[in-house]
Amino acid sequence: MSQKTPLTVVGAEKLRAELQRLKTVERPAVVAAIAEARSHGDLSENAEYDAAKERQGFIEGRIKEVEGKLAHAQIIDPKALDADGRCVFGATVDMEDQDSGERITYQIVGEDEADIRQGKISVSAPIARALIGKYAGDIAQVQAPGGIREYEILEVRYE
């Protein structure tokens, strides 16, 4: 049995939307581009044909990749979690850097959803691993390039 990959509901929706776009917009467009390039005759020196074929390979590869991710996803709705205040996959965590006093909010998400600029960190990131299982009031220690950083967990939300 293959490993299930955790994915939030929002992450799964984004992958489904990408898959839909790839199949209904990108794939037909590249097929049309290949047909157009073919109509120009000699394919041996036809850069448009080569580029369209390369793009088709990329699109088909991405379709397979996204279908695979969705097939192996364990979709988790943070709103439906009953984790008794613990930091778990899908949770949003408000915390404070113990050195700087800076407040930070992160949501723990799957690999494909991680985007630090949007406050979404991968479940496999060191900071997420340090948070998992902790409660509000706990201190999470994270090994950072400059040494160990400590964060006090202020609140854990499931939204």
N, C-alpha and C positions, 0 to 999 in steps of 0.2 A: 504494500500500500504506500502511495506517495504521501509526502508531507503536505499538510494543509498550510497555506500561507494566510496569516491574519490580514484582513482588509476591512476598513470601516465602510459603512453604507455609502458615504459620500465618495470614497475612493472607488468603490465598485461602480457607482453611477458614472463617474468620470471615465472609467475604462470602457463601460458599455457604450457611452456616447462616442468615444474615440473609435471603437469597433464599428459602430453604425456609420460614422463619417468615412472611415476607410473603405467600407463595403459599398456605400451608396454614392459617395462623391469622388474619393481618390481613385478607387479601382476603375470605375467607368471612364474617368478623365484620362488615365494613363493608357487604357485600351484604345481610346480615341486618338491619343497622341501617337501611339504605335501605328495605327491604321493610316494616319495622316503621313507619318514619316515613310511608311512602306510605299505610299502612292508616289513618292518622289523618285522611285526607281532603285538604282544600284545601292544595296544595303551595305556593301563592303566599306564605303567611305562616307556613310551617312551618320553624322554626329548626333542628329536629332533622334534617330532610331536607337543608337547606342544609349543615349541618355534616357530615353523613354523606357527601354528594356531594363536598365539599371534601376530606375525609379520603380518599375513594376516589381522587380525582385525585392526591393526594400519594402514596398507596401504589402506584398504577400507574406514576407517574413514577419512584419509587424502584426499583421492579422493573426498569424499562427501564434505569435508570442502573447498577444492580448487574450486570445481565446484560451490559451494554456493557463494564463494567470487567473482568468475568471473560473476556469474549470477546477483549479486547485485552491481557490480562495475559500477561506472560512470567514464569511461576512459577519461582522460584529457591529451591532448597533449600540453605541455608548449609552444612549437613553434607556436601553433595556437592561443595562448591567445592574447587578445587585452585589456590589463588591464591598459593602459596609465601610465606605470611605477609604479603601485601599487604592493605591496607584496601580492600575492595571492597563492593559492594552485598550486604547480608545479614550482613556481618561484625559481630562484637561487639568493641568497642575499649575497652581500659582505658587511661586516660591521666591525666596529672597536670598541673594548672594550674601553670605555671612561676612565677607571681607569688605565689599563695596556698598552693601545695603541696597543694591539694585534689585528691583522686582522684575521677575521674568514669568511669562506664561507659556507653557508648551502643551501641545496635545501629542500623546504617544500614538503613532500610526504605523502602517506597514511601510516596507522599503520603498515601494513605488509612489507613495503619497508624501513622503518626507519632503519638506520645503522649509528650511530654517527661517526664511524671510516671512513666511506665513505662520511661524510658531509651531510648525509640525515637525516633530523629530521621529526618526526611525526607531522602532522598538529594539533594534540591535545596536543603537548608538550608546556609547558609554554612559551618558547622562540618563538615558531612559532605563538602562539596566540598573543604574544606581537607585532610580526612583521606584521601580516595580516592587510592590509588596509593602511600601511605606505608607504611613498615614499623615494627616495634617499634624504639625507639631514635631514630627521626626526631622532629623538632619540626614541629608543624603550626601555622601562623600563621593566625589568624582575625580578620577585621575585625569588631570589636564596637562597640557605640555609644560606649563609653568609650575606643576606640583599639584597637590590635592586641593580641590575647591570644595567648600561646604555650602550647601543650600538648605535653608529651613523651608519645609513644605508648609505653606500657609493654608491652602485649600485644595481639595480634590473634587472635581466636578465631572459629571457624566452627561454631556450635552450633545 
